Structures are given as C-alpha cells and as structure tokens.
Amino acid sequence: MKKTRFDLSSKNKPDIEINKPAGSKKFWQRPDFTLWLYVIFILVSFYTWQGYREVRQEEIPYSEFLQRVEKGEVAEAVITDKIIMGTLTEKDPVTKLPKRFITVPLWNNDLARDLEQHGVSYSVRQGGNWLSNFFFNWVLPFGLLFLFWGWMAKRMGGMGRGVLNIGNKVRIHPEDSVKVTFDDVAGAEEAKQELAETIAFLKDPTRIRRLGGRMPKGVLLMGPPGTGKTLLARAVAGEAGVPFFSISGSEFIEMFVGVGAARVRELFEQARQKAPCIIFIDELDAIGGARGMGPAMGGHDEREQTLNQLLTEMDGFDSSAGVVVMAATNRPEILDKALMRAGRFDRQIVVDKPDLEARAAILRVHTRDMKLAGDVDLQVVAQRTPGFAGADLANIANEAAIHAVRLNHEAVTMADFEAAIDRVIAGPEKKHRVLDTGEKERVAYHESGHALVAVTVPTGEPVHKVSIIPRGVAALGYTLQLPVKEKFLSTVSELKDQIAILLGGRVAEEIIYGDVSSGASNDLERATEIAHSMVTRLGMSEALGPLTFGKHQQLAYLGIRQEERNYSEETARRIDAEVKALVEEGHQRAREILNARRPQLEALAARLQEKEAISGDEVEQVIRQSESGGNERANT
C-alpha cells in the first residue's frame, strides 16, 4: 500500500521461577516476610544496644574508686559479685549528666589495704568470656549489616537466591504449562515446517542418531519486530511437550563482573537436568553482538565475557542430550560470527512479514473471539495492510473492537476496521485542528492531484481512499492506494510512475494557485529517495549505465540504509544531475496529466471539500461524471 499525505512541516546463579499456585510459596516468598524481617531487626538492635550500655560506661581503677568514696564523690553504686557500677557526683561537661563509672573490685581486703598503705595505684581485670566478646563485638554487627545489605539487593532486583544475584529471572515453564501450539501461529508456514523437525528430534532424539546424524544444537529466529518469533518458540515448546526455559539477553548483564557468565553456566546446568527441553534467549543481540566493538575497543567487558561463556556452553553440551537452544533477534547483522557458525546455531530461520494470504489468516486468528458483522471482509483488510507484521494486525483488530465499543455497535463492522487502519497508518483524527476555508481548499486540491495522477498513470495502483481530515502530528490529508497483488519487484516505468504520483499534489497547487506550500515536503523527500536509488543502487540511469555507486549496507530488518561514498566528485555531480532529471521528468508528467484533466481535478477537490473523505469508488464516479459532463459541453 502506498500512502501520500499533505505534510505541514519540513549474582552468581540465576533466580529460578517455576509456575506454581500461590499457596505453594515458601515463607520467605510471602508478602509478610518483610514485616517479620523488620521486627527481628528491631529486636536484635535493641538487644545489642542493651549489651553495649555497660561497655559505654567509663572504667576507672578500683583504687581510684576507693579514693572517690573517701572524698564523697560517688553518688550511687550497684555492687555485684563481679563488678561495681554507678554514677559520680561529677557531671559530664558535654551531656551535663552525672558521669557513669564501672570498676572491678578486689575482694581481698588485706591486699587492698596493703596496697593503699604503700601508695600503690592499682586496678583489677576480670578474665571475661572471649567468645561472647567476639560475638557481640564482631560477628553480630557485621552479620546484621551483611544480611541487611543482601535483603536490600534482593528488594532492588527481585527476590534472588544470592546476595550478588541482582535482577535475573530464568522463567521455567513446565511441559504442561505452555498451551501455545502451531494452531495459534498463523502464517510463517516455512518457519513452522522447519521447526516441526526440531520438535520431532525433541520427542525422539534417537530417530536421527540411527542414521548417524545429530539434532540441531541451536535455532536462530530472525526477522523484523512483531513477526511472531517469540510466539513461534513458545509454540515449539507447546508442540513438543517439554520444559521451556525463557530469558531475555539483557537479563544476563549486571553491574558485577562475571555475573553474566555465571548465569549462562547455571542456565545450561539447569537445562541439562531437565532435558529434553528448550532454552529460549530473546533479544540475543543484547549479548551476542560482535566482539571488539565495545567501549573497551577490543577489551573483554562484561558483555563479551557473557558471550564467550555462551559460545563455550554451546560447544560443550551434547546435542544428543535433547537440549535445543533457540534465540530470537531482529538485528542479525550485528551478531558475532562465532555465534552464527555451524555447530552453534545450526539453523537460521527467517520469520518475515506475512504476505496477503498469511495476513488474512492472522486476522482470522485475532478475530476468532470477536463478534463480527456480516459486512466484514478480512481479505480486504489484509489487502489494505501490506507490510504489516503480525503484531500490527493484532493491534488493528483490537482498535476495531475499541472503535465499535466507542460507537455502541452490536458487532464489529467493516467501518470499524477501516477506522482502525486509518488510525494505525495515519494516526488518530485531530478533531480540534480545524482548517480555515483557504487551507482546506488547498489540501483538497493537493490530495486530488495525487489521486488523479494515480488513476491515470499506467502502473498506478487503485485509489482506495482520499481524506482531508487532519491526522497524526502533521498530516493534513492523505491518499491511500490499495495494491491489487503482492509485488516484490519494481520496473523503471513503475518507479517513474510513483515519482509522478508523489509530485501530483505539489503540481496541483502550482496549477490552481500559481505557488506551492510546505505541505509537499514529505512527497519531495520520498520522490528524491526513489530517484537516488534508481541511479546509485539499481543501475536505471541511461547516462551512468548499469553501475552501482557507494557501498550500501542494508539493515533489512530495521529499514535503515547506510552508504559509504566510493566515487569521485565528478561522478557525484553526474549522479546529482541524473536524480534531478528523474524528478523533473516526473514533475512534468504530473503537470501534463493535471492540465489535461483540470475539470476532473476541480470536481474531485469540490467533492473532497464537501465530504472530507471519499472512497476509491467515489473517486472513479466523480471522474466519470466530470468526463461525461465535459464531453456533453464539447458536443454542444
């Protein structure tokens, strides 16, 4: 589908989480565990404070204590069989409270009297319990600090099993918990066919060993976002009836060096214990990017250590054990080559965007629980959505249901699907954005120019809808064309026709008003891009010949192209001249068409100003009526 629009602006182990009923949680996983932890912490702290009260008192020699008694400087004293403690009449200069003291008495009165007579200052020490002192002075405070820090780490990153395990969760789905099957995955027939062999090997590993072969170690699913890679992996686990290990690539990486590699080891150890099973790593590019490209410029950072461990584990485990590693990515071009070689990810399956029949099948899956009206034709909806992924189609079905609820429909109608498609493609209607009469007329002529050129050029696809209702951020109108069939190639004449269609809106403004507006900025950008590709990548320039210019890196799944210039300044000038010639040729073709069919242009613009949105059938009707009226006037 082509769209032209009027644009206004230029730890060391992973945390294992098994699906269980809520009542089977252990004590430390229950919500009230935190409350008990607080209570225990307060009680232990109070007990420790009570034990240290005596230590905080000033210890004085026993001889000094006797002297202070004689001088009357002791306010009160508590005498036990081992110590004497109390308060002095002297006050502390800081706290302004009586000083507290503690001393160990010498119960041998004769010895004490002899020492005093000879003027000997002495003090008495008790042996004490060294084990108790060690516990209260070292073990208890540091133990409390260590436990509290570990608890905080778990709170920040999820309830992990170790103090250093911050955040990682390996989700283990038992074999009876994965309910997704291939019946829930519409389209992707080639991918399902290849994955069916993996299922057969998981169910019967000896089947291939009898012929001397081995089952694949790894299966890499790659394709654009939203095409159902994760859903396919779950369907494989559901069809095979084996445990399904699921983890995201980003969950391996933490702030502690070596944690990611340890998690990879633990993941494969758990998988071997539950074999046959499937390990699924989503977003593999988070840890599988090419080494040597990180900030360390070749150094082994944490991500590279994790990747190295993954490579080692995939080399080390026996494929006959029944463990299959599946991974998904939408950026296969950045993955490390060692990860892509045979013996690791043996199978690389492309999950591409669905074709027409696959889109219709996907829509049937997503609408099987919806109440559809009799006028709904999912085949037409599939035709209107070329290039849409499975997730986009699911979104359209949901938006159609929301639109039906908003208008209090008893069932989802075709009009609801049309509105949902318009919302997804062009954005929501901007009802508060009211155009004045002059701007509305200009936009109507602009979109009429697109539509009229589209129905005139030989290879133009049928116009499905023309609208001048503002949508999205800057779109004041749009023209939608409905492709008759899926196309994978474009000829020179088709590309030239596309350029003429894109420039039809700007030319219509030139013819009617004598000047142009900023609304054609997006059209000019797309027309120039097509012309530039024809010259530099497709070899469609007669002046430059069948050559390509520049090293092009196509990031296919992201829709991004990067170009490295490898030609001279003279060649660059010739390329610019050829691009300009192609765009000007399309501009001149559009002008000739619209000048020859100006009555149809004006009639179409008038109908658009009246109704704001018209269908492709109405476009054809207006053109036929205008042509017949013109012929009648000519005959008269």
Secondary structure, DSSP 8 states (H G I E B T S, - for coil): -EEEEEES----S-EEEE---GGG--GGGSTTHHHHHHHHHHHHHHHHHHHHHTTTSEE--HHHHHHHHHHT-EEEEEE-SS-EEEEEEEE-TTT-SEEEEEE-----HHHHHHHHHTT----------HHHHHIIIIIHHHHHHHHHHHHHHHHHH-S-SSTT--S-EEEEE-TTT----GGG--S-HHHHHHHHHHHHHHH-THHHHTTT----SEEEEE-STTSSHHHHHHHHHHHHT--EEEEEGGGG--SSTTHHHHHHHHHHHHHHHT-SEEEEEESTHHHHB-TT-STTSS---HHHHHHHHHHHHHHHS-GGG-EEEEEEES-GGGB-HHHHSTTTS-EEEE-----HHHHHHHHHHHTTTS-B-TT--HHHHHHT-TT--HHHHHHHHHHHHHHHHHTT-SSB-HHHHHHHHHHHHH-SB-TT----HHHHHHHHHHHHHHHHHHHHSTT---EEEEE-S-BTTTEEEEEEE--SS------HHHHHHHHHHHHHHHHHHHHHHSS--GGGHHHHHHHHHHHHHHHHTS--BTTTBS---SEEEEETTTTEEEEE--S-HHHHHHHHHHHHHHHHHHHHHHHHHHHHTHHHHHHHHHHHHHHSEEEHHHHHHHHHHHHHHHHHHHH-
